[in-house]
Amino acid sequence: MKTKNPSIPNDLKTAPRKSPKKLLAVFRSMPPSHQREYINWICEAKRKETRDKRIKKAMKMITK
């Protein structure tokens, strides 16, 4: 069964200021299941502040 790649939220696409292409390239190279975990975790946040914190944390984790 082929898994469809999840769509990346705009927040995550526009968030990185330093080397955004690198971050997105690394993110897209991850298996779809890992991408979905990050996306779900970020999108589950109810408040904008929480979502912003999660995006910053995810960016650090993805680039390591």
C-alpha positions in Angstrom: 0.0 0.0 0.0 1.4 3.4 -1.0 1.2 6.2 1.5 0.4 9.7 0.4 2.8 12.4 1.6 1.0 14.7 4.1 0.6 18.4 3.2 2.9 20.8 5.1 1.1 23.5 7.0 1.8 27.1 5.8 3.1 27.9 9.3 5.8 25.4 9.0 6.7 26.4 5.4 7.0 30.1 6.2 8.5 29.8 9.7 12.2 29.1 9.0 14.1 32.3 8.4 17.5 30.7 8.1 17.9 28.2 5.3 14.2 27.4 4.7 15.0 25.3 1.7 17.3 23.1 3.7 14.6 22.6 6.4 11.9 21.7 3.9 14.3 19.4 2.0 15.1 17.5 5.2 11.4 17.4 6.2 10.4 16.1 2.8 13.1 13.4 2.9 11.5 12.0 6.0 9.1 9.1 5.7 5.5 10.2 5.5 4.7 8.7 8.9 7.3 11.0 10.5 6.0 14.0 8.6 2.5 13.2 9.8 3.6 13.0 13.4 5.2 16.5 13.2 2.2 18.0 11.4 -0.3 16.4 13.7 1.6 17.6 16.8 1.8 21.1 15.5 -1.8 21.3 14.3 -3.2 19.9 17.6 -2.2 23.1 19.4 -5.3 25.2 20.1 -3.5 28.5 20.8 -1.4 30.3 18.4 1.4 30.7 21.0 1.5 27.0 21.6 1.6 26.3 17.8 4.4 28.8 17.4 6.4 27.2 20.2 5.9 23.7 18.6 7.0 25.0 15.2 10.2 26.4 16.7 10.9 23.1 18.5 10.1 21.0 15.5 12.4 23.1 13.3 15.3 22.4 15.8 14.5 18.7 15.9 14.2 18.3 12.1 17.5 20.0 11.4 19.5 17.9 13.9 
